[in-house]
Amino acid sequence: MLDFNNYWSLVYNFLATHQLLAIGIAIAVLIFAYKKPVEAVKFFGFCAFLVAILYIMSLLTESGSHGVSDKKEMSTESRLEQLD
């Protein structure tokens, strides 16, 4: 589902390429955090919660897909053993 290394490198490369946009976003975030610190903490907490949920979902789907592929491999092996 999500590969966070690839996702992070995509975001990093975008911000490294568009430095003025990155500076503008950083200034906007700092102003938001300075003017409304309670709302900023709630917003960043919500973002961290969302990222954690997406990460857990990606781990679960990855482990589920490994289980399905292992099951197919085992059933193929058992069929081959039955043929021998």
C-alpha positions in Angstrom: 0.0 0.0 0.0 2.5 2.6 1.2 6.2 2.5 1.0 7.3 5.3 3.3 10.9 5.4 2.1 9.7 6.1 -1.4 7.0 8.5 -0.2 9.5 10.4 1.9 12.1 10.6 -1.0 9.3 11.9 -3.3 8.4 14.7 -0.9 12.0 15.5 -0.1 12.9 15.7 -3.8 9.9 17.9 -4.5 10.8 20.3 -1.7 14.5 20.3 -2.7 13.6 21.1 -6.2 11.1 23.8 -5.3 13.0 25.6 -2.5 10.9 28.8 -2.6 7.7 26.7 -2.1 9.4 24.8 0.8 10.4 28.1 2.5 6.8 29.5 2.0 5.3 26.3 3.6 7.8 26.5 6.5 6.9 30.2 7.1 3.2 29.5 7.0 3.5 26.6 9.4 5.6 28.7 11.8 3.1 31.6 11.7 0.2 29.1 12.2 2.1 27.6 15.2 2.9 31.0 16.7 -0.5 32.6 16.2 -2.6 29.6 17.3 -0.5 27.1 19.2 -3.4 25.1 20.6 -4.9 24.5 17.1 -1.4 23.8 15.7 -0.8 21.1 18.3 -4.2 19.5 17.6 -3.6 19.7 13.8 -0.1 18.1 14.1 -1.4 15.5 16.5 -4.1 14.6 14.0 -1.6 14.4 11.2 0.6 12.1 13.3 -2.4 9.9 14.2 -3.4 9.7 10.5 0.2 8.7 9.4 0.3 6.1 12.2 -3.0 4.6 11.0 -1.9 4.5 7.4 1.4 2.9 8.4 -0.4 0.2 10.4 -2.8 -0.4 7.5 0.2 -0.8 5.1 1.8 -3.3 7.5 -1.4 -5.3 7.8 -1.9 -5.4 4.0 1.7 -6.3 3.4 1.6 -9.2 5.9 -1.7 -10.4 4.4 -0.3 -10.4 0.9 2.7 -12.4 2.1 0.3 -14.9 3.7 -1.6 -15.3 0.4 1.5 -15.8 -1.6 2.9 -18.3 0.9 -0.4 -20.2 0.8 -0.3 -20.4 -3.0 3.3 -21.5 -2.9 2.6 -24.2 -0.3 -0.4 -25.5 -2.3 1.7 -25.6 -5.5 4.4 -27.6 -3.6 1.9 -30.0 -2.1 0.4 -30.6 -5.6 3.8 -31.3 -7.0 4.5 -33.8 -4.1 1.2 -35.5 -4.8 2.2 -36.0 -8.5 5.5 -37.6 -7.6 
